[in-house]
């Protein structure tokens, strides 16, 4: 008994030493000198050590545990539906935040457009936390729900994909037209970040956005697919997301019976991985020759030079959706408009902290700091935007 207790004490001490020396670190900030200096001057969360939840440092625990134990705040949205040029419908969920702060009137209140992940919507826990981070600062949030999600009816045989930015462009222009005097930025989580980054790469400076933020974004779709198809990831994460995609398709399957082969629909409804679903459904709906052509079009790592507004991207080294080997760390160090923030741990949309991490995670703190800095120091933040 004494021997077992001694071994337990030794193991606990060894883990404590390992935790302190290898796990507790400041986030890495990789960018050109001006943007890096700006972020370190105005974002306190980037200057402090990140202490991941000590019993939950692994990639899978960091990814899964938030969905099980975190208690997100609730928000009563104002719902708006807008039509697309092809007859589709998009649902926007607004948190106007008119009572929270008297600093801004409704017309000038700074606004953040939030893009959820693969099958997420405005009710997802991490999205509610993002909305709360924005409104706690006195700003306005609007969640852009992809077609067929957030209560919107799927009126056409088209959903959404990582490379297509038409719907996001429409939403950004719509929000800007409603509040032309309000400073505007956008933030995307996971797939939402890929769509946002692809939009920014296409439009350059031709956008009303003054800044952007992404978290847990997959930079290289091929490397992400390899990582997700490793045995553990495939059956703990990939399969679950494939089920979610199949569930969304099943609700609207009748819309696609006239434009897709029955065999493709059947394969999509049986998919056990994201790649299988994209091969049989997503790539077909959006006119790609195959899934490889779709993924090549969606990849971000080759587009970093095309970003013309300040964009802060947060990733964890152990994200099972976006392996560290695929992060453009070296490329970011030469960019004045892109900052890559990398933590040693955090998983995918995890970044848990505190002993019992029911509240906001580290990434919500970084997100809030970036939003506040962008809105309060817009002129300084926009130092490299061509006029």
C-alpha positions in Angstrom: 0.0 0.0 0.0 2.8 2.4 0.9 4.6 1.5 -2.3 1.6 2.2 -4.4 1.1 5.5 -2.6 4.7 6.5 -3.2 4.4 5.6 -6.9 1.2 7.7 -7.2 3.0 10.7 -5.5 6.0 10.3 -7.8 3.7 10.1 -10.9 1.8 13.1 -9.8 5.0 15.1 -9.2 6.4 14.0 -12.6 3.3 15.1 -14.4 3.3 18.4 -12.5 6.9 19.0 -13.7 6.0 18.0 -17.2 2.9 20.3 -17.1 4.9 23.3 -16.0 7.9 22.8 -18.3 6.1 21.5 -21.5 2.5 22.5 -21.4 2.2 26.0 -19.8 3.3 28.5 -22.4 2.5 31.9 -23.8 0.7 31.8 -27.1 3.1 32.2 -30.1 2.4 35.3 -32.1 3.6 35.0 -35.7 3.2 38.1 -37.9 5.0 41.1 -39.3 6.5 43.5 -36.7 3.7 46.1 -36.9 0.7 43.8 -36.4 2.6 41.8 -33.8 3.4 44.9 -31.8 -0.2 46.1 -32.1 -1.6 42.8 -30.8 0.9 42.5 -27.9 0.1 46.2 -26.9 -3.6 45.8 -26.9 -4.4 42.1 -26.2 -3.6 41.1 -22.7 -4.5 37.5 -23.2 -1.6 37.1 -25.6 1.0 38.2 -23.0 0.0 35.8 -20.3 0.8 32.1 -19.8 -1.8 29.7 -21.0 -2.6 27.2 -18.3 -4.7 24.5 -19.9 -7.0 22.5 -17.7 -4.5 20.1 -16.1 -6.6 17.0 -16.4 -7.7 17.9 -19.9 -4.7 18.7 -22.1 -5.1 16.1 -24.8 -6.4 17.1 -28.2 -9.5 14.9 -28.1 -10.4 15.9 -24.5 -9.9 19.5 -25.3 -12.2 19.1 -28.4 -15.0 17.0 -26.9 -15.2 18.2 -23.2 -16.5 21.7 -24.0 -19.6 20.2 -25.6 -20.2 18.1 -22.5 -19.7 20.4 -19.6 -19.6 24.1 -20.7 -22.7 26.1 -19.8 -23.0 28.8 -22.5 -25.0 32.0 -21.9 -28.4 32.3 -23.6 -29.4 35.0 -26.0 -32.7 36.0 -27.5 -32.0 36.7 -31.1 -33.9 39.0 -33.4 -34.3 36.9 -36.5 -34.1 38.1 -40.1 -34.3 36.2 -43.3 -32.8 37.4 -46.5 -33.1 36.0 -50.1 -30.2 35.2 -52.4 -30.1 35.9 -56.1 -30.8 32.2 -56.9 -33.9 32.1 -54.7 -32.2 30.7 -51.6 -32.8 31.8 -48.0 -30.3 32.9 -45.3 -31.2 33.3 -41.7 -29.5 36.0 -39.7 -29.8 36.1 -35.9 -29.1 39.4 -34.3 -28.1 40.4 -30.8 -28.6 44.1 -31.1 -27.4 44.8 -27.5 -29.2 48.2 -27.4 -29.6 48.1 -23.6 -26.1 47.0 -22.7 -24.2 50.2 -23.4 -25.0 53.8 -24.0 -21.6 54.5 -25.6 -23.0 53.9 -29.1 -26.4 54.5 -30.6 -27.9 51.8 -32.8 -26.7 53.3 -36.1 -23.0 53.4 -35.1 -22.7 50.5 -32.8 -19.7 48.4 -33.9 -20.8 45.0 -35.3 -19.3 41.6 -35.6 -20.6 39.0 -38.1 -20.1 35.5 -36.7 -19.7 32.5 -38.9 -20.3 29.1 -37.2 -18.6 25.8 -38.0 -19.5 22.9 -40.2 -23.0 22.1 -39.0 -23.2 24.8 -36.3 -25.7 27.6 -36.0 -26.5 30.5 -33.6 -27.5 28.0 -30.9 -24.2 26.2 -30.7 -22.5 26.7 -27.4 -19.3 28.2 -28.8 -21.3 30.6 -31.0 -23.3 31.8 -27.9 -20.0 32.3 -26.2 -18.8 34.4 -29.1 -22.0 36.5 -29.1 -21.6 37.0 -25.4 -18.0 38.1 -25.8 -19.1 40.7 -28.3 -22.1 42.0 -26.4 -20.2 42.2 -23.1 -18.0 44.8 -24.7 -21.0 46.9 -25.7 -21.0 45.9 -29.4 -23.6 44.2 -31.7 -23.4 40.6 -33.0 -25.1 39.0 -35.9 -24.8 35.3 -36.6 -24.8 34.2 -40.3 -26.4 30.8 -40.4 -25.6 28.8 -43.5 -28.4 27.7 -45.9 -30.6 25.1 -44.4 -29.5 26.0 -40.8 -30.7 28.4 -38.2 -34.4 28.0 -39.1 -33.9 28.9 -42.7 -35.8 26.9 -45.3 -33.6 25.2 -48.0 -35.4 26.6 -51.1 -32.9 25.6 -53.7 -30.7 22.5 -54.3 -27.6 24.3 -52.9 -26.1 24.2 -49.4 -22.7 25.7 -48.5 -19.1 24.8 -48.9 -15.6 26.0 -47.7 -14.7 27.6 -51.0 -17.9 29.4 -52.0 -18.2 32.9 -50.6 -21.2 34.3 -52.4 -23.5 34.1 -49.5 -21.0 35.6 -47.1 -20.5 38.5 -49.5 -24.2 39.1 -49.7 -24.5 39.1 -45.9 -21.6 41.5 -45.4 -23.1 43.9 -47.9 -26.5 43.6 -46.4 -25.3 44.3 -42.8 -23.2 47.2 -44.1 -26.2 48.7 -46.0 -28.4 48.5 -42.8 -25.7 50.2 -40.7 -23.3 52.1 -43.0 -21.9 54.1 -40.1 -21.1 51.1 -37.9 -17.6 49.7 -37.9 -17.8 46.1 -39.1 -15.6 43.0 -38.6 -16.2 39.3 -39.0 -15.2 36.2 -37.1 -15.3 32.6 -38.2 -15.0 29.3 -36.3 -13.6 26.2 -38.0 -15.4 26.0 -41.4 -16.7 29.5 -40.9 -13.1 30.7 -40.7 -12.2 28.9 -43.9 -15.1 30.6 -45.7 -14.2 34.0 -44.2 -10.5 33.7 -45.2 -11.4 32.7 -48.7 -13.7 35.7 -48.9 -10.9 38.0 -47.8 -8.5 36.5 -50.3 -10.9 37.1 -53.1 -12.0 40.7 -52.3 -8.7 42.2 -51.1 -9.6 45.7 -49.9 -13.0 45.8 -51.6 -14.9 45.1 -48.4 -16.5 47.1 -45.6 -14.8 44.9 -43.0 -12.0 46.6 -41.0 -10.7 43.4 -39.5 -11.3 39.6 -39.2 -10.7 36.8 -36.8 -10.6 33.0 -37.3 -10.2 30.2 -34.8 -9.4 26.5 -35.4 -9.3 26.9 -39.1 -8.0 24.1 -41.4 -5.3 25.7 -43.6 -4.6 22.7 -45.8 -7.6 20.6 -46.6 -5.5 17.6 -47.7 -3.4 17.6 -44.6 -6.6 18.0 -42.4 -8.2 15.0 -44.2 -5.1 12.9 -43.6 -5.2 13.8 -39.9 -9.0 13.2 -39.5 -8.7 9.8 -41.2 -6.2 8.4 -38.7 -7.9 5.6 -36.7 -8.6 7.4 -33.5 -9.7 10.7 -35.1 -11.8 8.9 -37.7 -14.1 7.2 -35.1 -14.1 9.9 -32.4 -14.5 13.0 -34.5 -14.7 12.4 -38.3 -17.5 9.9 -38.1 -19.6 12.1 -35.7 -19.3 15.1 -38.1 -20.2 12.9 -41.0 -23.3 11.9 -39.2 -24.2 15.6 -38.6 -23.8 16.3 -42.3 -25.9 13.3 -43.2 -28.6 14.5 -40.8 -28.7 17.9 -42.4 -28.9 16.4 -45.9 -31.6 14.0 -44.8 -33.9 16.9 -43.8 -33.6 18.3 -47.3 -32.9 15.3 -49.5 -35.9 15.9 -51.7 -34.3 19.1 -53.0 -31.5 17.2 -54.6 -33.2 14.3 -56.2 -33.5 16.0 -59.6 -29.9 17.4 -59.8 -27.8 14.6 -58.3 -27.4 11.0 -59.3 -29.3 8.6 -57.0 -26.0 6.8 -56.4 -24.4 10.0 -55.2 -27.2 10.8 -52.8 -27.1 7.2 -51.5 -23.3 7.4 -50.9 -23.7 10.8 -49.2 -26.3 9.4 -46.8 -24.0 6.5 -46.0 -20.8 8.6 -45.6 -18.7 7.8 -42.6 -16.2 10.6 -43.1 -16.2 14.2 -44.2 -14.2 13.4 -47.3 -16.7 10.7 -48.4 -19.6 13.2 -47.9 -17.7 15.9 -49.8 -16.8 13.5 -52.6 -20.4 12.3 -53.2 -22.3 15.5 -52.3 -20.6 18.8 -51.7 -18.2 18.7 -54.6 -21.1 17.7 -56.9 -23.5 20.4 -55.8 -20.8 23.1 -56.4 -19.7 21.8 -59.8 -16.3 20.5 -59.0 -14.8 17.6 -61.1 -14.0 15.7 -57.9 -13.3 16.2 -54.2 -9.6 16.9 -54.8 -10.5 19.9 -57.1 -12.9 21.2 -54.4 -10.2 20.8 -51.6 -7.6 22.5 -53.8 -9.9 25.5 -54.3 -10.7 25.7 -50.5 -7.1 25.5 -49.2 -5.9 28.7 -47.4 -2.2 28.2 -47.0 -1.4 29.5 -50.5 -3.6 32.6 -50.2 -2.0 34.3 -47.2 -0.5 37.0 -49.4 -3.9 37.9 -50.8 -5.2 39.1 -47.4 -5.4 42.9 -47.4 -7.1 43.7 -44.1 -5.8 42.8 -40.6 -6.8 39.2 -39.9 -5.9 37.3 -36.7 -6.0 33.5 -36.9 -5.9 31.3 -33.8 -4.9 27.6 -33.9 -3.6 25.0 -31.4 -0.6 22.8 -32.2 -2.6 19.7 -31.3 -5.8 20.5 -33.2 -6.8 17.1 -34.8 -8.6 19.0 -37.6 -5.6 21.2 -38.5 -2.2 19.6 -37.7 0.7 21.9 -36.8 2.7 20.8 -39.9 0.0 22.5 -42.0 0.1 25.9 -40.1 1.7 28.7 -42.2 4.0 29.8 -39.3 7.0 30.9 -41.5 4.8 32.6 -44.0 2.9 34.6 -41.3 6.1 36.1 -40.0 6.4 38.1 -43.2 2.8 39.3 -43.3 1.6 42.7 -42.1 -2.1 41.8 -42.5 -2.1 38.3 -41.1 -1.2 37.2 -37.5 -1.1 33.6 -36.7 -1.6 32.9 -33.0 -0.6 29.4 -31.9 -1.0 27.7 -28.6 0.8 24.4 -27.7 -2.5 22.8 -26.6 -6.2 23.5 -27.1 -7.5 20.9 -29.5 -10.3 22.1 -31.9 -12.4 24.9 -30.5 -11.3 23.9 -27.1 -8.5 25.9 -25.4 -9.9 25.0 -22.0 -8.6 26.6 -18.8 -9.3 26.5 -15.0 -9.8 23.3 -13.0 -13.5 22.9 -13.9 -13.8 24.7 -17.3 -17.5 25.4 -17.5 -17.0 29.1 -18.5 -15.3 30.8 -21.4 -12.2 29.3 -22.8 -8.9 31.0 -23.7 -9.9 31.5 -27.3 -13.0 33.5 -26.2 -10.7 35.8 -24.2 -8.3 36.3 -27.2 -11.3 36.8 -29.5 -12.7 39.5 -27.2 -9.3 41.2 -26.9 -9.0 41.3 -30.7 -12.5 42.6 -31.3 -12.1 45.4 -28.7 -8.7 46.4 -30.0 -10.0 46.5 -33.6 -12.9 48.7 -32.7 -11.2 51.0 -30.2 -8.0 51.5 -32.3 -9.3 51.1 -35.8 -7.0 53.8 -37.3 -4.0 52.1 -35.7 -5.1 48.6 -36.7 -5.6 49.6 -40.3 -2.0 50.6 -40.8 -1.3 48.5 -43.9 -4.6 48.8 -45.8 -3.8 50.4 -49.2 -5.8 53.6 -49.8 
